Amino acid sequence: MKKNKPMSEDAKYVQEKETDENLDKMAKKLTKEWNKPPKMDKAPDLSFSKFEEKLKNKDQ
């Protein structure tokens, strides 16, 4: 039969904080953050000429 090792202080803390209520709070917060549109100052330049320029710079 295996002996159970005593829990470390960190493991005890995690077990205390990992309640259903706290997990629900975290899930709601993350869902809210993930559903926000990404912040972009300006639209990226996706033209072929820009791509070609980067490709040339990479080869040098």
C-alpha positions as CSV (number, residue, x, y, z in Angstrom):
1,M,0.0,0.0,0.0
2,K,1.2,3.5,-0.9
3,K,1.8,6.0,1.8
4,N,0.4,9.5,1.1
5,K,3.0,12.2,1.2
6,P,2.1,15.2,3.3
7,M,0.9,18.2,1.2
8,S,3.3,21.0,0.7
9,E,2.2,24.5,1.7
10,D,1.8,25.5,-2.0
11,A,-0.5,22.5,-2.6
12,K,-2.6,23.4,0.4
13,Y,-3.0,26.9,-0.8
14,V,-4.0,25.8,-4.3
15,Q,-6.5,23.4,-2.8
16,E,-8.0,26.2,-0.6
17,K,-8.3,28.7,-3.5
18,E,-9.5,26.2,-6.2
19,T,-13.1,26.3,-5.2
20,D,-16.0,26.0,-7.6
21,E,-16.9,29.6,-6.9
22,N,-13.4,30.8,-7.7
23,L,-13.2,28.7,-10.8
24,D,-16.5,30.1,-12.0
25,K,-15.2,33.7,-11.4
26,M,-12.0,33.0,-13.3
27,A,-13.9,31.4,-16.2
28,K,-16.3,34.4,-16.5
29,K,-13.3,36.8,-16.4
30,L,-11.4,34.9,-19.1
31,T,-14.4,34.5,-21.3
32,K,-15.0,38.3,-21.1
33,E,-11.3,39.0,-22.0
34,W,-11.2,36.5,-24.8
35,N,-14.4,37.8,-26.5
36,K,-12.9,41.3,-26.7
37,P,-11.7,42.2,-30.2
38,P,-7.9,42.5,-30.5
39,K,-6.5,46.0,-30.1
40,M,-4.8,47.1,-33.3
41,D,-3.6,50.6,-34.0
42,K,-3.7,50.2,-37.7
43,A,-4.6,47.4,-40.2
44,P,-1.5,45.4,-41.2
45,D,-0.1,45.8,-44.7
46,L,-0.8,42.5,-46.5
47,S,0.2,43.6,-50.0
48,F,2.5,41.3,-52.0
49,S,5.0,44.0,-52.4
50,K,5.5,44.3,-48.6
51,F,5.8,40.5,-48.3
52,E,8.4,40.5,-51.1
53,E,10.3,43.2,-49.4
54,K,10.4,41.2,-46.2
55,L,11.4,38.1,-48.1
56,K,14.3,39.9,-49.7
57,N,15.5,41.3,-46.3
58,K,15.4,37.8,-44.9
59,D,17.6,36.4,-47.6
60,Q,20.3,39.0,-47.0
